[in-house]
Amino acid sequence: MSLAIPDERIAAKIHVIRGKKVMIDRDLATLYRVETGTLNQSVRRNIHRFPDDFMFQLNTEEFENLISQFVISSYETSINQDVGFRG
């Protein structure tokens, strides 16, 4: 069984926010097959290993713009605004 993820699947999860190519935390967690909270907690516990601008909280406008890109979106059910990770 191949664990490789097709490039197209990854590319579809990349968004441009604040002029940077980013992946939303829940998409990155899905690719790594972990829970979103687990991914965020792991990064925060090891934040010293990442560049200062590696992750950021989306503001309300960014969050609303993101969900407006999807016709039917599971993002709309999120209680918290997503976190973006810069690659």
Secondary structure, 3 states (H helix, E strand, C coil): CCCCCCHHHHHCCEEEECCEEEEEHHHHHHHHCCCHHHHHHHHHHCHHHCCCCCEEECCHHHHHHHHHCCCCCHHHHCCCCCEEEEC
